[in-house]
């Protein structure tokens, strides 16, 4: 893995952590319908990108 991929992976891991925190907060206080699904979809997309970077 080159430096650019390692840096991208670090950014993705930070986004994953932030999204997981947001999901936890939204589950506790679900004010906006559809927000939870959107956050979970974004988390799935980012996780897939991280796996693709790891496997390359």
DAJOGI-V219959 format. One record per pair of residues at least 4 apart in sequence whose C-alpha atoms are under 7 Angstrom apart, sorted by the first residue. I is the first residue (numbers start at 0). GAP is how many residues later the second one is. Records with the same first field share a line. If there is no record, write none. Layout:
# DAJOGI-V219959
I = GAP + GAP
This chain:
# DAJOGI-V219959
0 = 4 + 5
1 = 4
2 = 4
3 = 4
4 = 4 + 48
5 = 4
6 = 4
7 = 4
8 = 4 + 41
9 = 4
10 = 4
11 = 4 + 34 + 38
12 = 4
13 = 4
14 = 4
15 = 4 + 27
16 = 4
17 = 4
18 = 4 + 20 + 24
19 = 4
20 = 4
21 = 4
22 = 4 + 13 + 16
23 = 4
24 = 4
25 = 4 + 10
33 = 4
34 = 4
35 = 4
36 = 4
37 = 4
38 = 4
39 = 4
40 = 4
41 = 4
42 = 4
43 = 4
44 = 4
45 = 4
46 = 4
47 = 4
48 = 4
49 = 4
50 = 4
51 = 4
